[in-house]
Amino acid sequence: MRTRLKIVREYKGLSQSELADKSGVSLRAIQAYEQGYKDIGKAQLATALKLADALECDVRELLDK
């Protein structure tokens, strides 16, 4: 399953590690969101905003529908 987070991250040309460094969100959390173990829609707002900021996108673009 390709989550929106993974699609946007790959489009921006970042590895999971690079996104973790740039956003301050742990690598394990990013992996869990991308693999569907955790729902980014239920993440703390601060976490979602950090990821969106690092990816230079609107937080709504990361939410799976």
HELIX and SHEET records of a PDB file:
HELIX    1   1 ARG A    4  TYR A   11  1                                   8    
HELIX    2   2 GLN A   16  SER A   23  1                                   8    
HELIX    3   3 LEU A   27  GLN A   35  1                                   9    
HELIX    4   4 ILE A   40  LYS A   42  5                                   3    
HELIX    5   5 LEU A   45  LEU A   55  1                                  11    
HELIX    6   6 VAL A   59  LEU A   62  5                                   4    
END                                                                             
